[in-house]
Amino acid sequence: MKYLGIVLLFFSLTSCDYFDKKKINAEDILNEELKTFNWSEVDEYPTFQSCKDATSQIAKKQCFESTLTAHISNYLGKENIVVTQDVNDTIVIKFLISETGDLSVLNVKSAENTKIQIPEIDTLLVNSLKDLPKIYPAIKRSQQVKTEFKLPIIISVN
């Protein structure tokens, strides 16, 4: 009877899947990790050298956007823009900053009246971004990544 109990115990332990080791595929781990990412946010926003001293992410983003806005405003302020009607519009510029810090304009959205009064507005805005200081790209998980931004610019010409 003793031997029968030992044999039954031996068979019950060896037939159990408890001792099997399951291998986890590297692709499964990668897929699980990718699902946990928030792809719409970065760890560090793109920045200029002048914004490197900002302490928080929000401050860095605000510094970046205000530097861009000031640069565009200064450029447009130097241009001689003549209109027949007053123009008050918010133009939205959508641009891409590459992994290397290169800025490219994807599109410019403005009101129809603005396009009629200032037909070269798109060209002026694109040209205003050509001589920007060096841009340091956004960082996500210690990697430089490309990012898209929308920047509203208020145009007021009398």
C-alpha positions as CSV (number, residue, x, y, z in Angstrom):
1,M,0.0,0.0,0.0
2,K,2.9,2.3,0.8
3,Y,4.4,1.7,-2.6
4,L,1.1,2.3,-4.3
5,G,0.8,5.7,-2.6
6,I,4.4,6.6,-3.6
7,V,3.8,5.6,-7.2
8,L,0.5,7.6,-7.3
9,L,2.3,10.7,-5.8
10,F,5.1,10.3,-8.3
11,F,2.7,10.2,-11.3
12,S,0.6,13.1,-10.0
13,L,3.7,15.3,-9.7
14,T,5.2,14.4,-13.0
15,S,2.0,14.8,-15.0
16,C,1.4,18.3,-13.6
17,D,2.2,21.3,-15.8
18,Y,3.4,23.1,-12.7
19,F,7.0,22.3,-13.4
20,D,7.0,23.3,-17.0
21,K,8.8,26.5,-17.7
22,K,7.1,28.7,-20.3
23,K,9.3,30.8,-22.5
24,I,8.2,34.3,-23.2
25,N,8.7,35.5,-26.7
26,A,10.7,38.8,-27.1
27,E,8.1,40.0,-29.5
28,D,5.3,39.5,-27.0
29,I,7.2,41.5,-24.4
30,L,7.8,44.3,-27.0
31,N,4.1,44.3,-28.0
32,E,3.0,44.6,-24.4
33,E,5.5,47.4,-23.8
34,L,4.3,49.3,-26.9
35,K,0.7,49.1,-25.7
36,T,1.7,50.9,-22.4
37,F,3.3,53.9,-24.2
38,N,1.4,57.2,-24.5
39,W,2.4,58.1,-28.0
40,S,0.8,61.5,-27.9
41,E,3.2,62.8,-25.3
42,V,7.0,63.1,-25.1
43,D,9.3,63.1,-22.1
44,E,10.9,66.4,-23.2
45,Y,9.6,68.9,-25.6
46,P,11.7,70.3,-28.4
47,T,13.6,73.3,-27.2
48,F,16.0,76.1,-28.0
49,Q,19.3,76.7,-26.2
50,S,17.7,79.7,-24.5
51,C,15.0,77.4,-23.0
52,K,17.4,74.8,-21.6
53,D,17.3,76.5,-18.2
54,A,13.6,76.0,-17.8
55,T,12.9,73.6,-14.9
56,S,9.6,72.0,-15.7
57,Q,8.3,70.5,-18.9
58,I,5.4,73.0,-19.0
59,A,7.9,75.9,-18.7
60,K,10.1,74.4,-21.5
61,K,7.1,74.0,-23.8
62,Q,5.9,77.6,-23.1
63,C,9.4,78.9,-23.7
64,F,9.7,77.0,-27.0
65,E,6.3,78.3,-28.2
66,S,6.9,81.9,-27.1
67,T,10.4,81.9,-28.8
68,L,8.8,80.7,-32.0
69,T,6.0,83.2,-31.8
70,A,8.4,86.1,-31.1
71,H,10.6,85.1,-34.0
72,I,7.7,85.0,-36.4
73,S,6.3,88.3,-35.1
74,N,9.7,90.0,-35.4
75,Y,10.0,88.8,-39.0
76,L,6.5,89.8,-40.0
77,G,7.0,93.2,-38.2
78,K,9.9,93.9,-40.6
79,E,7.8,93.2,-43.7
80,N,5.8,95.9,-45.5
81,I,2.3,94.4,-45.7
82,V,-0.3,96.5,-47.4
83,V,-4.0,95.7,-47.1
84,T,-7.2,97.3,-48.3
85,Q,-9.2,96.1,-45.3
86,D,-8.3,95.5,-41.7
87,V,-7.1,91.9,-41.1
88,N,-7.6,90.3,-37.7
89,D,-7.1,86.6,-37.8
90,T,-5.6,83.7,-35.9
91,I,-3.5,81.6,-38.3
92,V,-2.6,78.1,-37.3
93,I,0.7,76.7,-38.5
94,K,1.2,73.0,-38.3
95,F,4.9,72.0,-38.4
96,L,7.1,69.0,-37.9
97,I,10.4,68.9,-36.0
98,S,12.5,65.9,-37.0
99,E,14.7,63.7,-34.9
100,T,17.7,65.9,-35.9
101,G,15.9,69.2,-35.0
102,D,15.0,70.2,-38.5
103,L,11.7,72.2,-38.7
104,S,9.4,71.9,-41.7
105,V,6.0,73.5,-42.2
106,L,3.2,71.0,-42.9
107,N,0.4,73.4,-43.6
108,V,-0.9,76.9,-42.8
109,K,-4.6,77.5,-42.0
110,S,-6.0,81.0,-42.2
111,A,-9.3,82.7,-43.0
112,E,-10.3,83.3,-46.6
113,N,-10.3,87.1,-46.1
114,T,-6.7,86.9,-44.8
115,K,-5.6,85.0,-47.9
116,I,-7.3,87.6,-50.1
117,Q,-5.8,90.6,-48.3
118,I,-2.3,89.0,-47.9
119,P,-1.9,86.4,-50.6
120,E,1.8,85.8,-49.7
121,I,1.1,85.1,-46.0
122,D,2.0,81.4,-46.3
123,T,5.3,82.2,-47.9
124,L,6.0,84.9,-45.3
125,L,5.3,82.5,-42.4
126,V,7.5,79.8,-44.0
127,N,10.3,82.2,-44.6
128,S,10.1,83.5,-41.0
129,L,11.1,80.1,-39.8
130,K,14.2,79.7,-41.9
131,D,16.7,81.5,-39.7
132,L,15.6,80.0,-36.3
133,P,18.2,79.2,-33.7
134,K,19.2,75.5,-33.4
135,I,16.3,73.4,-32.3
136,Y,16.9,70.4,-30.0
137,P,14.4,67.6,-30.8
138,A,11.9,66.1,-28.5
139,I,12.9,63.1,-26.4
140,K,10.8,60.0,-25.7
141,R,12.4,57.3,-23.5
142,S,15.9,58.7,-24.0
143,Q,15.5,58.7,-27.8
144,Q,15.2,61.8,-30.1
145,V,11.9,61.6,-31.8
146,K,10.0,63.7,-34.4
147,T,7.0,65.7,-33.2
148,E,4.2,67.7,-34.8
149,F,3.0,71.0,-33.4
150,K,0.2,73.4,-34.1
151,L,1.1,77.0,-33.3
152,P,-1.5,79.8,-33.4
153,I,-0.3,83.2,-34.6
154,I,-2.5,86.2,-34.3
155,I,-2.3,88.6,-37.3
156,S,-3.6,92.1,-36.9
157,V,-3.0,94.5,-39.8
158,N,-4.7,97.9,-40.0
